[in-house]
Amino acid sequence: MFRGARRFGPGEIDDLTQALGGSNNADTSHDCTTYFFSFASDRWTTALDIEADRMSGLLLEHEAIDVERAIILEEVKMIQDDPWDALEEEVMAALFGDHPYGRPILGTSSALMAMKREDLLEFQRLRYRPDNAVLAIVGDVGPEAFDEAGRIFAEVRRGDLMASRQPGRIGPVSIRRVERRLGRVSRLLCAVPGPALREREYPAMRLLAAMLGAGRASRLHRVLVEERRSCAFVSVDTTETLGAGTLLIAAEVIPDVQPERVERRLMEELARASSGGFDEEELARAKSVLVADWVLGHEQALAIALTVATAGALMDVGLPARHLEKIRSCSLAEVERVAARYLRPDNPRVIGWSLPEGGRN
């Protein structure tokens, strides 16, 4: 998409962006793709000109496709050579199976090699169009910005849109294990099915993740890093996905500590969390962490634009604000209900280990 269309040819998008003192990039998740620009407020409409040109006149020349294919194939190899990235791909594949969330976003080497120009053109024709996109404009602009957007995109083609299949909840029916060997230390990644982004329980799950693994005072850090001194770090996070959510618990084991000991202690702590026993101080601390992260993460206009656009594309633009308000008002009882539902010891999950090469723990 950055390698040329009818109006802005190969290399011209980046050259023009830099000449105007701006920046551009793109990002792809399982649910949507975002293209973003940062420009001064007296020249920002150039971003609309570029996007309209790419939507209506993308070239997709064979040489450009081959160059990008080679780049992505190299990125796929880099992921497989990185212990954490490779472990995450394998764990998510075990968690979701044939569901789209179980496939790597970059694709596989075989799929990339088989992809033809005609496949890309058809995908672009069906998906990259104004009636399947959300435009967010954030900064020193007025209401006339949307009039300008309407004018620029007025002639961009629309048509029959291929309906998206909403991914449903899917996951293992039992506790599954994944083991691989790469690197020099033991790494644990536990994936627990949880609420999706649009579900009522999602804000409470965010709080639960923070109570378990955000900061030195969190439960898992205190037990596994400070008291037991068995892990170098522990982190807990939730995925922001439309169809099926996941709680991810990652830990890096200190050399000479047995991985079985760490896993056993982690499962004990998750079982204890499923039975409640949290206190109001833990809840207040987690709320402070999440609100502070939100404020710091949205200091720049670009970050606000990305949040608004992604929310609008997946659900509605007011969802992030409602989530933040729910996090601030969530009760301890609500968090404990979520913990009881998703962290029970017999609940399905995937436990993945990346162990040191050569058989040493």
N, C-alpha and C positions, 0 to 999 in steps of 0.2 A: 504493500500500500504506500510505501515511501519511495518507490522506485519509478514513479512517473505516470502521468495521465495526459490527456490531450492538451491541456493548457500549461501545466507545470510538468516539464519533462524530467528525465532521470537526473537526480542530484539537485534539481532546482528547489525542491521543498526545503531541504536542509539549508541550502545556500541563502535562500530568501529569508528564512526564519532567523538565521544568524545575522544577516545584514540588517534586519530590523531590531536587533537586540533581544530577540526572544528565544524560546526553547520549545521543543516538541518531543513527544514520545508516545508510546502506546503500551497497553498491558492487556493480557488475556487471562481470564479465569475460566472455570468450567461453565459459568453461566452467561458471561457477556465479555465483550471486548470494548475497551475505552481508548479513544484517541484524544490527546490533550495538548493544548498550546498555552504558553504564557507570553503575553505581549503587553506593552504599554497601552493605556486606554485611548491613545490617539491613532492606533494602528491595528487594533485587535481584529478588525473585520477581515484582514488577510487570512486568518484562520478559517473563516467561513468559506472564502473563495477556494481555498485548498481542499476543504472537505467536500464541497459541492463538486469540484473537479474530479476527485477520487471516486465519488459515488457514481458519477455519470460517465466518466471517460477513462477508467483505469486501463492501462496498456497491458499489463501482465505479459511482457515479452519473454520468450523462451530463455534468453540469456539471463535475464533478471531472476527468473524462477530457479534456474540452475544454481545461481550464486546464493540465493536465499536458502535453497535446499541444503547446500553444502554447509552453510552457517548453522542451520538448525540441527543437522546431523552431528556436527561437532558439539553443539550444546547438549544433545542427548548423551553423547559419550562422556561429557564432563559431569553430568548428573550421575551416571553410572559409576563414575570414579570417585564421587563424593559420598562418604559413608552415611551422612544424614539424609541427603537427597535420595539416594538409592534405597535406603531403608524406608523412607516415607512412601515412595512409589510402591514398594512391595507390600507394605502394610495396607495402604488404601486399596490396592488391587484385591487383597484378601478380604478386606472389609466389605467392598461393594461388588466384587465379582464382575459380571457382565454389564452392570450399571455404568452409565457414562462417567460417573464420579470415580470409578475404579480405573479409568484409563489416564495415562499421563497427558497433561495439557499439550506438551510439545509433540505428542504422537510417538509412534515407534519408528525405528529405522525402516522396517519393511513397508509401513504405510506411507512414509515420506517418499521412498523410492518409487512406489507405485502411483503416486499422485500425478495426474496429468493437468496440462493447462486447461483443458475443457472442464475438468472437475472444479478448478478454482474459479473459472469464469461463471459457472453455474451457481456456485455457492455465493459469489459476490453479487450476482444478479438477484438472487433470492433474499439475501440478508442485508447487504449494505445499501440502505435506501432511507429516505427521511421518515417514511411511515413505519419503520422498524427501529427507530433510534430516538434517543432523548438528548436534547441539546441543553446544556447548562452554561450560563454566562454569569460569571461572578467577578465583581470588581467595580471600578469607577465608570459605570455606564448607566444610562437611563432606560425608560420604557421603550424608547425608539430602537433599542438594540434588537428587540424581537421583530419589529417591522423590517429592519435590515436583514435579519435572518430569513424572514418570509420571502423577501424579494430575491435573495440570492438562491434559495433552494426551490423557488417556485417552478423552475423548469426541469428539475431533477426528476427522473422517471419514477413512477410508482407502478403498482400492478398487483397481481395475485400473490399474496404472501403465503409461503408455506408455513402451516401452523407448527408451532413448537410443541413438542411433547413434554409436558411438565414431569420432571423426574420425581418418582414417588419414593417413599421410604423403603429402603432395602438394606440388608446387612446379614451377617452370619447368624445362624440359629443356635450356635454354641460358642464356646471359647476356642478360638483358633490361635495357632502359634506360627510365627514366621522366624526363620533363622538364616542369617547369611554371615559371611566372613569378609571383612574389609577394614583396613586401617589398623591402628595399634592399640585402641582402647575399646572397652565394651560400651555400647550405646543401647538404651532401651526406649522404645516408642510403643505406647499403649493407646489404642484407638477404641473409644467407647461410643456407640451410637447415641445421639442426643437430639434435641429439638432443632428443627430447621429455622432459618432466619425469620420466617413469617409466622412461626408458631408462638403462642401466648407464653410458653415457658422459656423462651430463648433468653430474655434479660436475666431471669433467675439463674440460668445455666452460666451466663457470663459472670455473675457474682460468685457462683460456686467455684468456677475456675480460678478466679482471683483469690478466693479464700484458701484454696488448695495450693496455689503455686505462684502468686504474685508478691515478690519481695521477701526479705529476710524473715519477716514475722509470719509468713504463710506456713500452713501445716506441713506440707511435704518438704519445704526447704528446711524448716526447723528440725524435722526428724531425720531426713536422709543426708543433709549437708552438715548441719551443725552438731546434732546430738550423736548420730551414728558415724559421722565422717566417712560415709561410704560413697558419696557422689560429689562430683565437682560442681554440678548445678542440677536443678530441676526446674522445668517450666511446664505450665498448663495453659492451654488455649482452646478456643472454640473456633470452628470453621464458620464462615459467613456464606452459606450456600442456600440456594433456593429450595431444593428438593429434599435434602436429608442432611442433618447436622452431625457433627462429630466433636467429641471432647478428646483432645490430644495431650498426652502426658509424656514428656521427654526427660530423660535423665542420662547423664554421662557418668560412668562408674570410675572411681579412682582405681588405678592399677593395683593389682594384688587383692582386691576385694572380689569375692565370688559373686557373679551375676545372680545366682540363685538366691543369695541372701538379700540382695536389693529387691528382686522381684517379689519375694515372699513378704518383705516389709511393706512394699508399696501396696500389695493386695490387701494386707491387713489394714492399712490406713484408709483405703477406699471403702472397705467393708465397715470400718468404724464411722466413716463419714456418712454412709448410707443409713446408719442408725441414729443420725442427728448428733447432738452434743456440741454443736457450734454455739458461740455466745454472741451477744450484741456487739462486743468490741471487735470481734473478727469481721462481722458484717459491716460495721462502720468503717473499718480500715479498708475493706475491699471496695466499698462505695467511693471512698476518697481516691483510691488508686485509679479506678475506672473513669471517674469524672476528670481527674487531673490529666490522664492520658487523652481523653477526648479534647480538652481545652488545648493542650500542647499540640495535638495532632491536627488541629484546625486553625492554627495561627495564620496560615497562608491561604490566600484566595484559591489557589489551585487545589489544595486539599479539600476545601469546602465544595468546589465544583465537582471533584471526583466523587465525593460522598453523595451529593445531590443527584448527579447523573446516574450513578450506579443504583441508588435507591429507586429512582424513577423508572429505570429500565427493568428492574426485577419486580418491584411492587408499586410503591408510591413515594413521592419525595418527602412526605412527612414521617416516614418510618424511623429514620435515625433519631429524630427529636423525641418521638414517642418512646423509643427504647431507652434513651437517656433519662427521661422522666420516670419511666418504670424502674430503672436501676436505682434512682434516688429514693423512690418510695417503696421499694420491695421490702417485704417483711422477712424476718428470720424463718417463720413458718413456711413461707413460699419456697425459700431456698432449700430447706430441709425436705420438703415434698419432692422437689426435683432430684435431690441427692438420693432419696429413698427409691425413686422410680428408676434412675439410670445407673446407680453405682452398686446395686445389690451384687453380692459375690457370684451368684449363678446367672447373671445377665450376660448376653452375648457380648463379645469384645474380641479384639485382635491384639495379641502381645507379640511385638516384634523385637528381635535382638540382632544387632550388628556386632559380631564378636571379632576379636583380633585375628588377623591372618596368622596361620601357622599353628592354630590350636591353643594358644595361650590366652588366659582370661585377663 
